[in-house]
Protein backbone atom coordinates (compact mmCIF):
# COMPACT_ATOMS: atom_id res chain seq x y z
CA UNK A 1 0.00 0.00 0.00
CA UNK A 2 1.23 3.46 -0.84
CA UNK A 3 1.93 5.63 2.24
CA UNK A 4 0.03 8.42 0.48
CA UNK A 5 -3.17 6.39 0.84
CA UNK A 6 -2.80 6.62 4.64
CA UNK A 7 -3.02 10.42 4.59
CA UNK A 8 -3.93 12.43 6.51
CA UNK A 9 -2.18 10.91 9.51
CA UNK A 10 -3.56 13.43 11.98
CA UNK A 11 -0.26 13.72 13.88
CA UNK A 12 2.80 15.91 13.34
CA UNK A 13 5.14 14.48 10.71
CA UNK A 14 8.92 15.01 10.81
CA UNK A 15 10.43 14.03 7.48
CA UNK A 16 14.18 13.38 7.48
CA UNK A 17 16.02 12.90 4.21
CA UNK A 18 19.71 12.59 3.36
CA UNK A 19 20.98 14.64 0.43
CA UNK A 20 23.17 11.73 -0.68
CA UNK A 21 20.25 9.27 -0.74
CA UNK A 22 20.56 7.25 -3.95
CA UNK A 23 17.62 4.97 -3.04
CA UNK A 24 14.79 7.49 -2.59
CA UNK A 25 14.62 10.69 -4.59
CA UNK A 26 14.11 13.72 -2.30
CA UNK A 27 11.30 14.75 -4.67
CA UNK A 28 9.29 11.76 -3.40
CA UNK A 29 9.70 12.94 0.17
CA UNK A 30 8.65 16.46 -0.75
CA UNK A 31 5.63 15.16 -2.69
CA UNK A 32 4.47 13.08 0.28
CA UNK A 33 4.95 16.04 2.61
CA UNK A 34 3.06 18.37 0.30
CA UNK A 35 0.15 15.96 0.04
CA UNK A 36 0.09 15.57 3.83
CA UNK A 37 0.09 19.36 4.29
CA UNK A 38 -2.68 19.78 1.72
CA UNK A 39 -4.78 17.36 3.76
CA UNK A 40 -4.14 19.27 6.99
CA UNK A 41 -1.16 17.47 8.54
CA UNK A 42 1.62 19.49 10.22
CA UNK A 43 4.84 18.61 8.36
CA UNK A 44 8.47 19.49 9.17
CA UNK A 45 11.32 18.80 6.77
CA UNK A 46 14.85 17.96 7.88
CA UNK A 47 17.51 17.64 5.18
CA UNK A 48 20.75 16.03 6.34
CA UNK A 49 23.74 16.93 4.20
CA UNK A 50 26.25 14.18 3.42
CA UNK A 51 23.82 11.46 4.52
CA UNK A 52 22.74 8.51 2.44
CA UNK A 53 19.63 6.36 2.79
CA UNK A 54 20.95 4.33 5.73
CA UNK A 55 23.20 6.84 7.55
CA UNK A 56 20.14 8.39 9.17
CA UNK A 57 19.14 5.19 10.98
CA UNK A 58 22.49 3.49 11.59
CA UNK A 59 23.74 4.19 15.15
CA UNK A 60 27.29 3.42 13.96
CA UNK A 61 27.41 6.46 11.69
CA UNK A 62 28.34 9.96 12.86
CA UNK A 63 25.23 11.44 11.22
CA UNK A 64 22.92 9.28 13.35
CA UNK A 65 23.48 11.28 16.53
CA UNK A 66 22.89 14.48 14.62
CA UNK A 67 19.68 13.05 13.15
CA UNK A 68 18.36 12.09 16.59
CA UNK A 69 19.22 15.49 18.04
CA UNK A 70 17.52 17.26 15.15
CA UNK A 71 14.34 15.20 15.56
CA UNK A 72 14.30 15.84 19.32
CA UNK A 73 14.55 19.57 18.69
CA UNK A 74 11.49 19.37 16.44
CA UNK A 75 9.32 17.58 19.01
C-alpha positions in Angstrom: 0.0 0.0 0.0 1.2 3.5 -0.8 1.9 5.6 2.2 0.0 8.4 0.5 -3.2 6.4 0.8 -2.8 6.6 4.6 -3.0 10.4 4.6 -3.9 12.4 6.5 -2.2 10.9 9.5 -3.6 13.4 12.0 -0.3 13.7 13.9 2.8 15.9 13.3 5.1 14.5 10.7 8.9 15.0 10.8 10.4 14.0 7.5 14.2 13.4 7.5 16.0 12.9 4.2 19.7 12.6 3.4 21.0 14.6 0.4 23.2 11.7 -0.7 20.2 9.3 -0.7 20.6 7.2 -3.9 17.6 5.0 -3.0 14.8 7.5 -2.6 14.6 10.7 -4.6 14.1 13.7 -2.3 11.3 14.7 -4.7 9.3 11.8 -3.4 9.7 12.9 0.2 8.6 16.5 -0.7 5.6 15.2 -2.7 4.5 13.1 0.3 4.9 16.0 2.6 3.1 18.4 0.3 0.2 16.0 0.0 0.1 15.6 3.8 0.1 19.4 4.3 -2.7 19.8 1.7 -4.8 17.4 3.8 -4.1 19.3 7.0 -1.2 17.5 8.5 1.6 19.5 10.2 4.8 18.6 8.4 8.5 19.5 9.2 11.3 18.8 6.8 14.8 18.0 7.9 17.5 17.6 5.2 20.7 16.0 6.3 23.7 16.9 4.2 26.3 14.2 3.4 23.8 11.5 4.5 22.7 8.5 2.4 19.6 6.4 2.8 21.0 4.3 5.7 23.2 6.8 7.5 20.1 8.4 9.2 19.1 5.2 11.0 22.5 3.5 11.6 23.7 4.2 15.1 27.3 3.4 14.0 27.4 6.5 11.7 28.3 10.0 12.9 25.2 11.4 11.2 22.9 9.3 13.3 23.5 11.3 16.5 22.9 14.5 14.6 19.7 13.1 13.2 18.4 12.1 16.6 19.2 15.5 18.0 17.5 17.3 15.2 14.3 15.2 15.6 14.3 15.8 19.3 14.5 19.6 18.7 11.5 19.4 16.4 9.3 17.6 19.0 
